[in-house]
C-alpha cells in the first residue's frame, strides 16, 4: 500500500506579513490624523470619525499612540496581536473617560464611560478605577 503524501501548505497570512501590513497601516493612519486638516475631504471625514469616537481632542489621544505603535511594529520591536488591541481599547476608554470627567463633560466621544463610572462609583473612586 502506498502512503498518502501530505501537502505542506503555508498559511496565506504569515506572522511577519501580518505585522508588516498592520504596522504600515497604523503608521500611515497616525501620520494622516496628525497631519490632516479639516479643509480637505479626507481630513473632514477623519475629523468627524475621530470626534465621534474619541471626543474633541481625538488628535492628541489617538495619533501619538498609533504612530509610535506602528513604527515599533514596522522595525520589528513589537508585534500585533489581539491582546495589544484590547490593551489599546482599554487605554483609550480610560483616557477618554478621564478627559471628559475632568475637562469637558458635555463633549464626550463614543468611548466615554466617565459619566457611568461617576454615577456608579463617585468621582474619586471613578478616578482610581480609570487610572
C-alpha positions in Angstrom: 0.0 0.0 0.0 1.2 3.4 -0.9 1.0 6.0 1.8 -0.7 9.3 1.1 1.6 12.3 1.0 0.5 15.4 3.0 0.6 18.7 1.2 2.8 21.1 3.2 0.8 24.2 2.9 1.9 27.6 4.2 -0.6 30.0 5.6 -1.6 32.9 3.4 -1.1 35.5 6.1 2.1 34.7 7.9 3.0 36.3 11.1 5.6 38.6 9.6 3.3 39.7 6.7 0.5 40.5 9.1 2.8 42.5 11.3 4.2 44.4 8.3 0.8 45.3 6.9 -0.6 46.3 10.3 2.5 48.3 11.2 2.5 50.3 8.0 -1.3 50.8 8.2 -1.1 52.1 11.8 1.9 54.3 10.9 0.0 55.8 7.9 -3.2 56.3 9.9 -1.3 58.0 12.7 0.5 60.4 10.4 -2.7 61.1 8.5 -4.5 62.0 11.7 -1.6 64.2 12.9 -1.1 66.0 9.6 -4.7 66.2 8.4 -6.8 69.3 8.4 -10.5 69.9 8.3 -10.5 71.7 4.9 -9.8 68.6 2.8 -12.3 65.8 2.2 -10.3 63.1 3.8 -9.4 65.3 6.7 -13.0 66.2 7.4 -14.0 62.5 7.3 -11.2 61.6 9.7 -12.1 64.5 12.0 -15.8 63.5 12.1 -14.9 59.9 12.9 -12.3 60.9 15.4 -14.6 63.3 17.2 -17.4 60.8 17.3 -15.3 58.0 18.8 -12.7 59.9 20.9 -14.3 63.4 21.5 -12.9 66.8 20.7 -9.2 66.0 21.5 -9.0 62.9 19.2 -5.7 64.0 17.7 -3.9 64.0 21.0 -5.4 60.7 22.2 -5.3 58.6 19.1 -2.5 59.7 16.8 0.7 59.6 19.0 -0.1 56.1 20.3 -0.9 54.7 16.9 2.1 56.3 15.2 4.6 55.0 17.8 3.0 51.6 17.8 3.0 51.4 14.0 6.7 52.5 13.9 7.7 49.9 16.5 5.9 47.2 14.7 7.5 48.1 11.4 11.0 48.0 12.8 10.2 44.6 14.5 10.4 45.7 18.1 6.8 44.8 18.7 4.2 42.5 17.2 0.5 42.9 16.6 -1.9 40.6 18.4 -5.3 40.6 20.0 -4.0 41.4 23.5 -2.4 44.6 22.2 -5.7 45.6 20.6 -7.6 45.0 23.8 -5.0 46.9 25.7 -5.2 49.9 23.3 -9.0 49.8 23.6 -8.9 49.8 27.4 -6.3 52.6 27.3 -8.5 54.7 25.0 -11.6 54.1 27.2 -9.6 55.2 30.2 -8.1 58.3 28.7 -11.4 59.5 27.0 -13.3 58.9 30.2 -10.8 60.7 32.4 -10.6 63.6 30.0 -14.3 64.0 29.8 -14.8 63.7 33.6 -12.3 66.5 34.4 -12.0 68.8 31.3 -15.2 69.0 29.3 -18.0 66.6 30.4 -20.5 67.6 27.7 -18.2 67.0 24.7 -17.8 63.3 25.1 -17.0 60.6 22.5 -18.2 57.1 21.9 -15.6 55.6 24.2 -16.6 57.8 27.2 -17.8 55.8 30.1 -16.8 58.5 32.6 -20.4 59.6 33.4 -21.3 56.0 34.1 -18.4 55.4 36.4 -19.1 58.7 38.3 -22.7 57.9 38.7 -21.9 54.3 39.8 -18.8 54.8 41.9 -18.5 58.5 42.6 -15.8 60.9 41.3 -12.8 59.8 43.3 -13.3 56.0 43.0 -14.0 56.5 39.3 -10.7 58.3 39.0 -8.9 55.5 40.8 -10.7 52.8 38.7 -9.9 54.5 35.4 -6.2 55.0 36.3 
